[in-house]
């Protein structure tokens, strides 16, 4: 029997934000997560953050930490 997990509705947004953060990290080293809009652009549009990919990554990570979504 295969084990797995399910996300409750209230955790889905957090999972989405963490996925966007991971996608931006991939974009910082030259990889793409999908063919559509890139994570860098999505994060900037949704949060209003500005700057380089590294600055947006750092600022976005801090926002996620403050919200309790990202725990290092």
CHARMM-style PDB file with segment names, atoms N, HN, CA, C and O in Angstrom:
ATOM      1  N   UNK     1       0.835  -1.175   0.000  1.00  0.00      PROA
ATOM      2  CA  UNK     1       0.000   0.000   0.000  1.00  0.00      PROA
ATOM      3  C   UNK     1       0.883   1.243   0.000  1.00  0.00      PROA
ATOM      4  O   UNK     1       1.808   1.364   0.803  1.00  0.00      PROA
ATOM      5  N   UNK     2       0.588   2.149  -0.899  1.00  0.00      PROA
ATOM      6  HN  UNK     2      -0.164   2.051  -1.552  1.00  0.00      PROA
ATOM      7  CA  UNK     2       1.376   3.365  -1.037  1.00  0.00      PROA
ATOM      8  C   UNK     2       0.881   4.433  -0.062  1.00  0.00      PROA
ATOM      9  O   UNK     2      -0.319   4.675   0.061  1.00  0.00      PROA
ATOM     10  N   UNK     3       1.830   5.060   0.623  1.00  0.00      PROA
ATOM     11  HN  UNK     3       2.805   4.863   0.522  1.00  0.00      PROA
ATOM     12  CA  UNK     3       1.469   6.120   1.557  1.00  0.00      PROA
ATOM     13  C   UNK     3       1.554   7.460   0.854  1.00  0.00      PROA
ATOM     14  O   UNK     3       2.336   7.623  -0.082  1.00  0.00      PROA
ATOM     15  N   UNK     4       0.761   8.417   1.293  1.00  0.00      PROA
ATOM     16  HN  UNK     4       0.125   8.285   2.054  1.00  0.00      PROA
ATOM     17  CA  UNK     4       0.771   9.741   0.711  1.00  0.00      PROA
ATOM     18  C   UNK     4       0.253  10.743   1.713  1.00  0.00      PROA
ATOM     19  O   UNK     4       0.193  10.474   2.913  1.00  0.00      PROA
ATOM     20  N   UNK     5      -0.111  11.879   1.217  1.00  0.00      PROA
ATOM     21  HN  UNK     5      -0.062  12.098   0.243  1.00  0.00      PROA
ATOM     22  CA  UNK     5      -0.669  12.899   2.086  1.00  0.00      PROA
ATOM     23  C   UNK     5      -1.666  13.729   1.294  1.00  0.00      PROA
ATOM     24  O   UNK     5      -1.665  13.717   0.063  1.00  0.00      PROA
ATOM     25  N   UNK     6      -2.492  14.429   1.996  1.00  0.00      PROA
ATOM     26  HN  UNK     6      -2.493  14.439   2.996  1.00  0.00      PROA
ATOM     27  CA  UNK     6      -3.432  15.345   1.356  1.00  0.00      PROA
ATOM     28  C   UNK     6      -3.273  16.719   1.990  1.00  0.00      PROA
ATOM     29  O   UNK     6      -2.919  16.846   3.162  1.00  0.00      PROA
ATOM     30  N   UNK     7      -3.538  17.726   1.205  1.00  0.00      PROA
ATOM     31  HN  UNK     7      -3.825  17.624   0.252  1.00  0.00      PROA
ATOM     32  CA  UNK     7      -3.479  19.095   1.699  1.00  0.00      PROA
ATOM     33  C   UNK     7      -4.887  19.564   2.033  1.00  0.00      PROA
ATOM     34  O   UNK     7      -5.815  19.408   1.240  1.00  0.00      PROA
ATOM     35  N   UNK     8      -5.024  20.125   3.190  1.00  0.00      PROA
ATOM     36  HN  UNK     8      -4.269  20.252   3.834  1.00  0.00      PROA
ATOM     37  CA  UNK     8      -6.290  20.734   3.551  1.00  0.00      PROA
ATOM     38  C   UNK     8      -6.403  22.062   2.804  1.00  0.00      PROA
ATOM     39  O   UNK     8      -5.397  22.639   2.391  1.00  0.00      PROA
ATOM     40  N   UNK     9      -7.601  22.527   2.641  1.00  0.00      PROA
ATOM     41  HN  UNK     9      -8.418  22.059   2.977  1.00  0.00      PROA
ATOM     42  CA  UNK     9      -7.849  23.746   1.877  1.00  0.00      PROA
ATOM     43  C   UNK     9      -7.013  24.928   2.380  1.00  0.00      PROA
ATOM     44  O   UNK     9      -6.494  25.704   1.577  1.00  0.00      PROA
ATOM     45  N   UNK    10      -6.882  25.067   3.693  1.00  0.00      PROA
ATOM     46  HN  UNK    10      -7.304  24.437   4.345  1.00  0.00      PROA
ATOM     47  CA  UNK    10      -6.155  26.205   4.253  1.00  0.00      PROA
ATOM     48  C   UNK    10      -4.644  26.124   4.023  1.00  0.00      PROA
ATOM     49  O   UNK    10      -3.948  27.129   4.165  1.00  0.00      PROA
ATOM     50  N   UNK    11      -4.126  24.937   3.667  1.00  0.00      PROA
ATOM     51  HN  UNK    11      -4.691  24.121   3.552  1.00  0.00      PROA
ATOM     52  CA  UNK    11      -2.696  24.777   3.426  1.00  0.00      PROA
ATOM     53  C   UNK    11      -2.328  24.905   1.948  1.00  0.00      PROA
ATOM     54  O   UNK    11      -1.148  24.994   1.610  1.00  0.00      PROA
ATOM     55  N   UNK    12      -3.310  24.916   1.082  1.00  0.00      PROA
ATOM     56  HN  UNK    12      -4.269  24.844   1.356  1.00  0.00      PROA
ATOM     57  CA  UNK    12      -3.026  24.936  -0.352  1.00  0.00      PROA
ATOM     58  C   UNK    12      -2.329  26.215  -0.794  1.00  0.00      PROA
ATOM     59  O   UNK    12      -1.418  26.155  -1.620  1.00  0.00      PROA
ATOM     60  N   UNK    13      -2.728  27.364  -0.271  1.00  0.00      PROA
ATOM     61  HN  UNK    13      -3.468  27.413   0.400  1.00  0.00      PROA
ATOM     62  CA  UNK    13      -2.086  28.625  -0.649  1.00  0.00      PROA
ATOM     63  C   UNK    13      -0.627  28.632  -0.194  1.00  0.00      PROA
ATOM     64  O   UNK    13       0.247  29.090  -0.930  1.00  0.00      PROA
ATOM     65  N   UNK    14      -0.361  28.136   0.994  1.00  0.00      PROA
ATOM     66  HN  UNK    14      -1.071  27.764   1.591  1.00  0.00      PROA
ATOM     67  CA  UNK    14       1.014  28.060   1.473  1.00  0.00      PROA
ATOM     68  C   UNK    14       1.862  27.163   0.597  1.00  0.00      PROA
ATOM     69  O   UNK    14       3.012  27.488   0.300  1.00  0.00      PROA
ATOM     70  N   UNK    15       1.308  26.043   0.182  1.00  0.00      PROA
ATOM     71  HN  UNK    15       0.375  25.779   0.423  1.00  0.00      PROA
ATOM     72  CA  UNK    15       2.029  25.129  -0.704  1.00  0.00      PROA
ATOM     73  C   UNK    15       2.313  25.797  -2.040  1.00  0.00      PROA
ATOM     74  O   UNK    15       3.391  25.619  -2.607  1.00  0.00      PROA
ATOM     75  N   UNK    16       1.363  26.558  -2.543  1.00  0.00      PROA
ATOM     76  HN  UNK    16       0.487  26.702  -2.083  1.00  0.00      PROA
ATOM     77  CA  UNK    16       1.541  27.283  -3.808  1.00  0.00      PROA
ATOM     78  C   UNK    16       2.675  28.302  -3.686  1.00  0.00      PROA
ATOM     79  O   UNK    16       3.515  28.410  -4.579  1.00  0.00      PROA
ATOM     80  N   UNK    17       2.697  29.044  -2.585  1.00  0.00      PROA
ATOM     81  HN  UNK    17       2.015  28.956  -1.859  1.00  0.00      PROA
ATOM     82  CA  UNK    17       3.741  30.053  -2.385  1.00  0.00      PROA
ATOM     83  C   UNK    17       5.114  29.409  -2.251  1.00  0.00      PROA
ATOM     84  O   UNK    17       6.096  29.937  -2.773  1.00  0.00      PROA
ATOM     85  N   UNK    18       5.197  28.281  -1.564  1.00  0.00      PROA
ATOM     86  HN  UNK    18       4.399  27.852  -1.140  1.00  0.00      PROA
ATOM     87  CA  UNK    18       6.475  27.578  -1.444  1.00  0.00      PROA
ATOM     88  C   UNK    18       6.936  27.035  -2.798  1.00  0.00      PROA
ATOM     89  O   UNK    18       8.133  27.012  -3.085  1.00  0.00      PROA
ATOM     90  N   UNK    19       5.989  26.600  -3.624  1.00  0.00      PROA
ATOM     91  HN  UNK    19       5.016  26.618  -3.390  1.00  0.00      PROA
ATOM     92  CA  UNK    19       6.325  26.121  -4.967  1.00  0.00      PROA
ATOM     93  C   UNK    19       6.855  27.270  -5.825  1.00  0.00      PROA
ATOM     94  O   UNK    19       7.803  27.097  -6.591  1.00  0.00      PROA
ATOM     95  N   UNK    20       6.235  28.444  -5.692  1.00  0.00      PROA
ATOM     96  HN  UNK    20       5.465  28.585  -5.070  1.00  0.00      PROA
ATOM     97  CA  UNK    20       6.710  29.618  -6.430  1.00  0.00      PROA
ATOM     98  C   UNK    20       8.130  29.985  -5.997  1.00  0.00      PROA
ATOM     99  O   UNK    20       8.961  30.353  -6.828  1.00  0.00      PROA
ATOM    100  N   UNK    21       8.403  29.885  -4.704  1.00  0.00      PROA
ATOM    101  HN  UNK    21       7.729  29.586  -4.029  1.00  0.00      PROA
ATOM    102  CA  UNK    21       9.743  30.182  -4.186  1.00  0.00      PROA
ATOM    103  C   UNK    21      10.755  29.193  -4.765  1.00  0.00      PROA
ATOM    104  O   UNK    21      11.847  29.587  -5.172  1.00  0.00      PROA
ATOM    105  N   UNK    22      10.393  27.915  -4.800  1.00  0.00      PROA
ATOM    106  HN  UNK    22       9.506  27.595  -4.469  1.00  0.00      PROA
ATOM    107  CA  UNK    22      11.279  26.897  -5.367  1.00  0.00      PROA
ATOM    108  C   UNK    22      11.514  27.141  -6.855  1.00  0.00      PROA
ATOM    109  O   UNK    22      12.625  26.962  -7.354  1.00  0.00      PROA
ATOM    110  N   UNK    23      10.454  27.553  -7.559  1.00  0.00      PROA
ATOM    111  HN  UNK    23       9.552  27.698  -7.153  1.00  0.00      PROA
ATOM    112  CA  UNK    23      10.585  27.857  -8.982  1.00  0.00      PROA
ATOM    113  C   UNK    23      11.518  29.027  -9.219  1.00  0.00      PROA
ATOM    114  O   UNK    23      12.311  29.003 -10.160  1.00  0.00      PROA
ATOM    115  N   UNK    24      11.438  30.045  -8.386  1.00  0.00      PROA
ATOM    116  HN  UNK    24      10.793  30.065  -7.622  1.00  0.00      PROA
ATOM    117  CA  UNK    24      12.337  31.197  -8.517  1.00  0.00      PROA
ATOM    118  C   UNK    24      13.775  30.771  -8.269  1.00  0.00      PROA
ATOM    119  O   UNK    24      14.689  31.247  -8.943  1.00  0.00      PROA
ATOM    120  N   UNK    25      13.981  29.886  -7.315  1.00  0.00      PROA
ATOM    121  HN  UNK    25      13.239  29.499  -6.768  1.00  0.00      PROA
ATOM    122  CA  UNK    25      15.336  29.394  -7.031  1.00  0.00      PROA
ATOM    123  C   UNK    25      15.906  28.676  -8.259  1.00  0.00      PROA
ATOM    124  O   UNK    25      17.086  28.826  -8.575  1.00  0.00      PROA
ATOM    125  N   UNK    26      15.067  27.898  -8.948  1.00  0.00      PROA
ATOM    126  HN  UNK    26      14.108  27.776  -8.691  1.00  0.00      PROA
ATOM    127  CA  UNK    26      15.501  27.235 -10.188  1.00  0.00      PROA
ATOM    128  C   UNK    26      15.821  28.263 -11.265  1.00  0.00      PROA
ATOM    129  O   UNK    26      16.810  28.120 -11.984  1.00  0.00      PROA
ATOM    130  N   UNK    27      15.000  29.291 -11.383  1.00  0.00      PROA
ATOM    131  HN  UNK    27      14.197  29.408 -10.800  1.00  0.00      PROA
ATOM    132  CA  UNK    27      15.221  30.330 -12.389  1.00  0.00      PROA
ATOM    133  C   UNK    27      16.522  31.086 -12.133  1.00  0.00      PROA
ATOM    134  O   UNK    27      17.153  31.570 -13.073  1.00  0.00      PROA
ATOM    135  N   UNK    28      16.921  31.190 -10.881  1.00  0.00      PROA
ATOM    136  HN  UNK    28      16.408  30.796 -10.118  1.00  0.00      PROA
ATOM    137  CA  UNK    28      18.156  31.891 -10.544  1.00  0.00      PROA
ATOM    138  C   UNK    28      19.392  31.162 -11.073  1.00  0.00      PROA
ATOM    139  O   UNK    28      20.436  31.786 -11.263  1.00  0.00      PROA
ATOM    140  N   UNK    29      19.291  29.859 -11.311  1.00  0.00      PROA
ATOM    141  HN  UNK    29      18.443  29.352 -11.156  1.00  0.00      PROA
ATOM    142  CA  UNK    29      20.419  29.095 -11.863  1.00  0.00      PROA
ATOM    143  C   UNK    29      20.202  28.743 -13.335  1.00  0.00      PROA
ATOM    144  O   UNK    29      20.951  27.946 -13.899  1.00  0.00      PROA
ATOM    145  N   UNK    30      19.175  29.337 -13.960  1.00  0.00      PROA
ATOM    146  HN  UNK    30      18.566  29.985 -13.502  1.00  0.00      PROA
ATOM    147  CA  UNK    30      18.978  29.186 -15.392  1.00  0.00      PROA
ATOM    148  C   UNK    30      17.983  28.135 -15.835  1.00  0.00      PROA
ATOM    149  O   UNK    30      17.871  27.875 -17.033  1.00  0.00      PROA
ATOM    150  N   UNK    31      17.259  27.522 -14.919  1.00  0.00      PROA
ATOM    151  HN  UNK    31      17.350  27.733 -13.946  1.00  0.00      PROA
ATOM    152  CA  UNK    31      16.270  26.508 -15.285  1.00  0.00      PROA
ATOM    153  C   UNK    31      14.874  27.105 -15.284  1.00  0.00      PROA
ATOM    154  O   UNK    31      14.643  28.154 -14.683  1.00  0.00      PROA
ATOM    155  N   UNK    32      13.947  26.444 -15.953  1.00  0.00      PROA
ATOM    156  HN  UNK    32      14.135  25.591 -16.441  1.00  0.00      PROA
ATOM    157  CA  UNK    32      12.555  26.874 -15.974  1.00  0.00      PROA
ATOM    158  C   UNK    32      11.683  25.812 -15.342  1.00  0.00      PROA
ATOM    159  O   UNK    32      11.938  24.616 -15.485  1.00  0.00      PROA
ATOM    160  N   UNK    33      10.649  26.256 -14.638  1.00  0.00      PROA
ATOM    161  HN  UNK    33      10.442  27.227 -14.522  1.00  0.00      PROA
ATOM    162  CA  UNK    33       9.733  25.315 -14.019  1.00  0.00      PROA
ATOM    163  C   UNK    33       8.566  24.988 -14.952  1.00  0.00      PROA
ATOM    164  O   UNK    33       7.998  23.899 -14.874  1.00  0.00      PROA
ATOM    165  N   UNK    34       8.207  25.927 -15.833  1.00  0.00      PROA
ATOM    166  HN  UNK    34       8.669  26.812 -15.896  1.00  0.00      PROA
ATOM    167  CA  UNK    34       7.100  25.691 -16.754  1.00  0.00      PROA
ATOM    168  C   UNK    34       7.294  26.533 -18.005  1.00  0.00      PROA
ATOM    169  O   UNK    34       8.196  27.368 -18.072  1.00  0.00      PROA
ATOM    170  N   UNK    35       6.449  26.309 -18.982  1.00  0.00      PROA
ATOM    171  HN  UNK    35       5.716  25.630 -18.927  1.00  0.00      PROA
ATOM    172  CA  UNK    35       6.527  27.072 -20.231  1.00  0.00      PROA
ATOM    173  C   UNK    35       5.830  28.423 -20.127  1.00  0.00      PROA
ATOM    174  O   UNK    35       6.122  29.340 -20.895  1.00  0.00      PROA
ATOM    175  N   UNK    36       4.927  28.538 -19.198  1.00  0.00      PROA
ATOM    176  HN  UNK    36       4.690  27.793 -18.575  1.00  0.00      PROA
ATOM    177  CA  UNK    36       4.143  29.760 -19.071  1.00  0.00      PROA
ATOM    178  C   UNK    36       4.900  30.868 -18.381  1.00  0.00      PROA
ATOM    179  O   UNK    36       6.121  30.971 -18.497  1.00  0.00      PROA
ATOM    180  N   UNK    37       4.177  31.682 -17.673  1.00  0.00      PROA
ATOM    181  HN  UNK    37       3.185  31.598 -17.579  1.00  0.00      PROA
ATOM    182  CA  UNK    37       4.748  32.812 -16.950  1.00  0.00      PROA
ATOM    183  C   UNK    37       5.772  32.300 -15.937  1.00  0.00      PROA
ATOM    184  O   UNK    37       5.567  31.260 -15.310  1.00  0.00      PROA
ATOM    185  N   UNK    38       6.868  33.032 -15.783  1.00  0.00      PROA
ATOM    186  HN  UNK    38       7.034  33.877 -16.292  1.00  0.00      PROA
ATOM    187  CA  UNK    38       7.885  32.562 -14.852  1.00  0.00      PROA
ATOM    188  C   UNK    38       7.561  32.976 -13.421  1.00  0.00      PROA
ATOM    189  O   UNK    38       6.786  33.904 -13.188  1.00  0.00      PROA
ATOM    190  N   UNK    39       8.157  32.286 -12.485  1.00  0.00      PROA
ATOM    191  HN  UNK    39       8.787  31.532 -12.674  1.00  0.00      PROA
ATOM    192  CA  UNK    39       7.886  32.518 -11.064  1.00  0.00      PROA
ATOM    193  C   UNK    39       8.340  33.903 -10.630  1.00  0.00      PROA
ATOM    194  O   UNK    39       7.692  34.533  -9.794  1.00  0.00      PROA
ATOM    195  N   UNK    40       9.434  34.379 -11.184  1.00  0.00      PROA
ATOM    196  HN  UNK    40       9.960  33.867 -11.863  1.00  0.00      PROA
ATOM    197  CA  UNK    40       9.935  35.717 -10.866  1.00  0.00      PROA
ATOM    198  C   UNK    40       8.860  36.761 -11.154  1.00  0.00      PROA
ATOM    199  O   UNK    40       8.581  37.623 -10.320  1.00  0.00      PROA
ATOM    200  N   UNK    41       8.269  36.678 -12.324  1.00  0.00      PROA
ATOM    201  HN  UNK    41       8.496  35.977 -13.001  1.00  0.00      PROA
ATOM    202  CA  UNK    41       7.229  37.633 -12.704  1.00  0.00      PROA
ATOM    203  C   UNK    41       5.971  37.466 -11.838  1.00  0.00      PROA
ATOM    204  O   UNK    41       5.380  38.457 -11.408  1.00  0.00      PROA
ATOM    205  N   UNK    42       5.566  36.228 -11.584  1.00  0.00      PROA
ATOM    206  HN  UNK    42       6.046  35.423 -11.933  1.00  0.00      PROA
ATOM    207  CA  UNK    42       4.378  35.991 -10.759  1.00  0.00      PROA
ATOM    208  C   UNK    42       4.557  36.560  -9.358  1.00  0.00      PROA
ATOM    209  O   UNK    42       3.657  37.211  -8.829  1.00  0.00      PROA
ATOM    210  N   UNK    43       5.712  36.316  -8.759  1.00  0.00      PROA
ATOM    211  HN  UNK    43       6.443  35.787  -9.189  1.00  0.00      PROA
ATOM    212  CA  UNK    43       5.965  36.802  -7.405  1.00  0.00      PROA
ATOM    213  C   UNK    43       5.956  38.323  -7.382  1.00  0.00      PROA
ATOM    214  O   UNK    43       5.367  38.931  -6.488  1.00  0.00      PROA
ATOM    215  N   UNK    44       6.609  38.939  -8.367  1.00  0.00      PROA
ATOM    216  HN  UNK    44       7.087  38.445  -9.094  1.00  0.00      PROA
ATOM    217  CA  UNK    44       6.639  40.400  -8.409  1.00  0.00      PROA
ATOM    218  C   UNK    44       5.240  40.983  -8.571  1.00  0.00      PROA
ATOM    219  O   UNK    44       4.896  41.961  -7.907  1.00  0.00      PROA
ATOM    220  N   UNK    45       4.434  40.393  -9.443  1.00  0.00      PROA
ATOM    221  HN  UNK    45       4.713  39.599  -9.982  1.00  0.00      PROA
ATOM    222  CA  UNK    45       3.078  40.900  -9.676  1.00  0.00      PROA
ATOM    223  C   UNK    45       2.185  40.717  -8.456  1.00  0.00      PROA
ATOM    224  O   UNK    45       1.382  41.596  -8.143  1.00  0.00      PROA
ATOM    225  N   UNK    46       2.312  39.598  -7.768  1.00  0.00      PROA
ATOM    226  HN  UNK    46       2.964  38.884  -8.022  1.00  0.00      PROA
ATOM    227  CA  UNK    46       1.421  39.301  -6.638  1.00  0.00      PROA
ATOM    228  C   UNK    46       1.830  39.982  -5.347  1.00  0.00      PROA
ATOM    229  O   UNK    46       0.992  40.221  -4.478  1.00  0.00      PROA
ATOM    230  N   UNK    47       3.117  40.299  -5.211  1.00  0.00      PROA
ATOM    231  HN  UNK    47       3.799  40.105  -5.917  1.00  0.00      PROA
ATOM    232  CA  UNK    47       3.575  40.876  -3.949  1.00  0.00      PROA
ATOM    233  C   UNK    47       4.010  42.332  -4.064  1.00  0.00      PROA
ATOM    234  O   UNK    47       4.094  43.036  -3.057  1.00  0.00      PROA
ATOM    235  N   UNK    48       4.285  42.783  -5.274  1.00  0.00      PROA
ATOM    236  HN  UNK    48       4.217  42.211  -6.092  1.00  0.00      PROA
ATOM    237  CA  UNK    48       4.777  44.153  -5.452  1.00  0.00      PROA
ATOM    238  C   UNK    48       6.262  44.298  -5.161  1.00  0.00      PROA
ATOM    239  O   UNK    48       6.775  45.416  -5.114  1.00  0.00      PROA
ATOM    240  N   UNK    49       6.962  43.180  -4.964  1.00  0.00      PROA
ATOM    241  HN  UNK    49       6.545  42.272  -5.002  1.00  0.00      PROA
ATOM    242  CA  UNK    49       8.400  43.236  -4.707  1.00  0.00      PROA
ATOM    243  C   UNK    49       9.128  43.676  -5.968  1.00  0.00      PROA
ATOM    244  O   UNK    49       8.678  43.414  -7.083  1.00  0.00      PROA
ATOM    245  N   UNK    50      10.259  44.347  -5.777  1.00  0.00      PROA
ATOM    246  HN  UNK    50      10.625  44.560  -4.870  1.00  0.00      PROA
ATOM    247  CA  UNK    50      11.051  44.837  -6.910  1.00  0.00      PROA
ATOM    248  C   UNK    50      12.504  44.489  -6.694  1.00  0.00      PROA
ATOM    249  O   UNK    50      12.949  44.257  -5.569  1.00  0.00      PROA
ATOM    250  N   UNK    51      13.237  44.456  -7.793  1.00  0.00      PROA
ATOM    251  HN  UNK    51      12.876  44.643  -8.707  1.00  0.00      PROA
ATOM    252  CA  UNK    51      14.676  44.215  -7.724  1.00  0.00      PROA
ATOM    253  C   UNK    51      15.088  43.013  -8.543  1.00  0.00      PROA
ATOM    254  O   UNK    51      14.332  42.504  -9.370  1.00  0.00      PROA
ATOM    255  N   UNK    52      16.309  42.572  -8.291  1.00  0.00      PROA
ATOM    256  HN  UNK    52      16.924  42.985  -7.619  1.00  0.00      PROA
ATOM    257  CA  UNK    52      16.863  41.423  -8.998  1.00  0.00      PROA
ATOM    258  C   UNK    52      16.201  40.137  -8.506  1.00  0.00      PROA
ATOM    259  O   UNK    52      15.460  40.134  -7.523  1.00  0.00      PROA
ATOM    260  N   UNK    53      16.485  39.057  -9.207  1.00  0.00      PROA
ATOM    261  HN  UNK    53      17.087  39.059 -10.006  1.00  0.00      PROA
ATOM    262  CA  UNK    53      15.931  37.768  -8.783  1.00  0.00      PROA
ATOM    263  C   UNK    53      16.386  37.424  -7.367  1.00  0.00      PROA
ATOM    264  O   UNK    53      15.597  36.928  -6.562  1.00  0.00      PROA
ATOM    265  N   UNK    54      17.652  37.685  -7.064  1.00  0.00      PROA
ATOM    266  HN  UNK    54      18.292  38.088  -7.718  1.00  0.00      PROA
ATOM    267  CA  UNK    54      18.165  37.371  -5.732  1.00  0.00      PROA
ATOM    268  C   UNK    54      17.471  38.213  -4.667  1.00  0.00      PROA
ATOM    269  O   UNK    54      17.113  37.697  -3.608  1.00  0.00      PROA
ATOM    270  N   UNK    55      17.276  39.506  -4.936  1.00  0.00      PROA
ATOM    271  HN  UNK    55      17.567  39.925  -5.797  1.00  0.00      PROA
ATOM    272  CA  UNK    55      16.620  40.378  -3.958  1.00  0.00      PROA
ATOM    273  C   UNK    55      15.162  39.966  -3.757  1.00  0.00      PROA
ATOM    274  O   UNK    55      14.681  39.912  -2.626  1.00  0.00      PROA
ATOM    275  N   UNK    56      14.463  39.676  -4.850  1.00  0.00      PROA
ATOM    276  HN  UNK    56      14.854  39.720  -5.770  1.00  0.00      PROA
ATOM    277  CA  UNK    56      13.068  39.241  -4.749  1.00  0.00      PROA
ATOM    278  C   UNK    56      12.991  37.912  -3.996  1.00  0.00      PROA
ATOM    279  O   UNK    56      12.099  37.720  -3.170  1.00  0.00      PROA
ATOM    280  N   UNK    57      13.917  36.998  -4.274  1.00  0.00      PROA
ATOM    281  HN  UNK    57      14.642  37.154  -4.945  1.00  0.00      PROA
ATOM    282  CA  UNK    57      13.952  35.711  -3.576  1.00  0.00      PROA
ATOM    283  C   UNK    57      14.127  35.924  -2.071  1.00  0.00      PROA
ATOM    284  O   UNK    57      13.399  35.341  -1.268  1.00  0.00      PROA
ATOM    285  N   UNK    58      15.086  36.755  -1.699  1.00  0.00      PROA
ATOM    286  HN  UNK    58      15.677  37.229  -2.352  1.00  0.00      PROA
ATOM    287  CA  UNK    58      15.343  37.019  -0.275  1.00  0.00      PROA
ATOM    288  C   UNK    58      14.143  37.683   0.395  1.00  0.00      PROA
ATOM    289  O   UNK    58      13.734  37.281   1.484  1.00  0.00      PROA
ATOM    290  N   UNK    59      13.580  38.701  -0.259  1.00  0.00      PROA
ATOM    291  HN  UNK    59      13.912  39.028  -1.144  1.00  0.00      PROA
ATOM    292  CA  UNK    59      12.434  39.420   0.307  1.00  0.00      PROA
ATOM    293  C   UNK    59      11.202  38.514   0.404  1.00  0.00      PROA
ATOM    294  O   UNK    59      10.474  38.555   1.396  1.00  0.00      PROA
ATOM    295  N   UNK    60      10.974  37.696  -0.628  1.00  0.00      PROA
ATOM    296  HN  UNK    60      11.565  37.663  -1.433  1.00  0.00      PROA
ATOM    297  CA  UNK    60       9.838  36.777  -0.638  1.00  0.00      PROA
ATOM    298  C   UNK    60       9.996  35.730   0.462  1.00  0.00      PROA
ATOM    299  O   UNK    60       9.032  35.389   1.148  1.00  0.00      PROA
ATOM    300  N   UNK    61      11.219  35.223   0.624  1.00  0.00      PROA
ATOM    301  HN  UNK    61      12.001  35.500   0.066  1.00  0.00      PROA
ATOM    302  CA  UNK    61      11.484  34.258   1.690  1.00  0.00      PROA
ATOM    303  C   UNK    61      11.189  34.869   3.055  1.00  0.00      PROA
ATOM    304  O   UNK    61      10.613  34.210   3.921  1.00  0.00      PROA
ATOM    305  N   UNK    62      11.581  36.121   3.248  1.00  0.00      PROA
ATOM    306  HN  UNK    62      12.049  36.656   2.544  1.00  0.00      PROA
ATOM    307  CA  UNK    62      11.299  36.807   4.514  1.00  0.00      PROA
ATOM    308  C   UNK    62       9.796  36.965   4.738  1.00  0.00      PROA
ATOM    309  O   UNK    62       9.314  36.795   5.857  1.00  0.00      PROA
ATOM    310  N   UNK    63       9.054  37.289   3.672  1.00  0.00      PROA
ATOM    311  HN  UNK    63       9.446  37.427   2.763  1.00  0.00      PROA
ATOM    312  CA  UNK    63       7.597  37.403   3.792  1.00  0.00      PROA
ATOM    313  C   UNK    63       6.983  36.066   4.218  1.00  0.00      PROA
ATOM    314  O   UNK    63       6.090  36.027   5.064  1.00  0.00      PROA
ATOM    315  N   UNK    64       7.469  34.978   3.626  1.00  0.00      PROA
ATOM    316  HN  UNK    64       8.194  35.010   2.939  1.00  0.00      PROA
ATOM    317  CA  UNK    64       6.948  33.656   3.957  1.00  0.00      PROA
ATOM    318  C   UNK    64       7.297  33.271   5.398  1.00  0.00      PROA
ATOM    319  O   UNK    64       6.499  32.635   6.085  1.00  0.00      PROA
ATOM    320  N   UNK    65       8.481  33.656   5.845  1.00  0.00      PROA
ATOM    321  HN  UNK    65       9.130  34.173   5.287  1.00  0.00      PROA
ATOM    322  CA  UNK    65       8.862  33.387   7.241  1.00  0.00      PROA
ATOM    323  C   UNK    65       7.945  34.152   8.199  1.00  0.00      PROA
ATOM    324  O   UNK    65       7.455  33.594   9.181  1.00  0.00      PROA
ATOM    325  N   UNK    66       7.722  35.428   7.903  1.00  0.00      PROA
ATOM    326  HN  UNK    66       8.120  35.882   7.106  1.00  0.00      PROA
ATOM    327  CA  UNK    66       6.872  36.259   8.751  1.00  0.00      PROA
ATOM    328  C   UNK    66       5.445  35.719   8.815  1.00  0.00      PROA
ATOM    329  O   UNK    66       4.777  35.837   9.842  1.00  0.00      PROA
ATOM    330  N   UNK    67       4.984  35.130   7.723  1.00  0.00      PROA
ATOM    331  HN  UNK    67       5.527  35.035   6.888  1.00  0.00      PROA
ATOM    332  CA  UNK    67       3.627  34.582   7.672  1.00  0.00      PROA
ATOM    333  C   UNK    67       3.555  33.190   8.297  1.00  0.00      PROA
ATOM    334  O   UNK    67       2.468  32.633   8.441  1.00  0.00      PROA
ATOM    335  N   UNK    68       4.704  32.626   8.668  1.00  0.00      PROA
ATOM    336  HN  UNK    68       5.588  33.079   8.551  1.00  0.00      PROA
ATOM    337  CA  UNK    68       4.714  31.301   9.266  1.00  0.00      PROA
ATOM    338  C   UNK    68       4.606  30.177   8.255  1.00  0.00      PROA
ATOM    339  O   UNK    68       4.343  29.033   8.624  1.00  0.00      PROA
ATOM    340  N   UNK    69       4.806  30.491   6.984  1.00  0.00      PROA
ATOM    341  HN  UNK    69       5.020  31.420   6.685  1.00  0.00      PROA
ATOM    342  CA  UNK    69       4.713  29.481   5.921  1.00  0.00      PROA
ATOM    343  C   UNK    69       6.053  28.784   5.730  1.00  0.00      PROA
ATOM    344  O   UNK    69       6.103  27.578   5.488  1.00  0.00      PROA
ATOM    345  N   UNK    70       7.137  29.545   5.838  1.00  0.00      PROA
ATOM    346  HN  UNK    70       7.097  30.524   6.034  1.00  0.00      PROA
ATOM    347  CA  UNK    70       8.479  29.006   5.648  1.00  0.00      PROA
ATOM    348  C   UNK    70       9.155  28.921   7.011  1.00  0.00      PROA
ATOM    349  O   UNK    70       9.259  29.910   7.737  1.00  0.00      PROA
ATOM    350  N   UNK    71       9.606  27.733   7.335  1.00  0.00      PROA
ATOM    351  HN  UNK    71       9.522  26.929   6.746  1.00  0.00      PROA
ATOM    352  CA  UNK    71      10.322  27.519   8.593  1.00  0.00      PROA
ATOM    353  C   UNK    71      11.673  26.935   8.238  1.00  0.00      PROA
ATOM    354  O   UNK    71      11.756  25.833   7.696  1.00  0.00      PROA
ATOM    355  N   UNK    72      12.736  27.674   8.544  1.00  0.00      PROA
ATOM    356  HN  UNK    72      12.668  28.569   8.984  1.00  0.00      PROA
ATOM    357  CA  UNK    72      14.093  27.205   8.236  1.00  0.00      PROA
ATOM    358  C   UNK    72      14.614  26.292   9.293  1.00  0.00      PROA
ATOM    359  OT1 UNK    72      15.741  25.808   9.190  1.00  0.00      PROA
TER     360      UNK     72
END
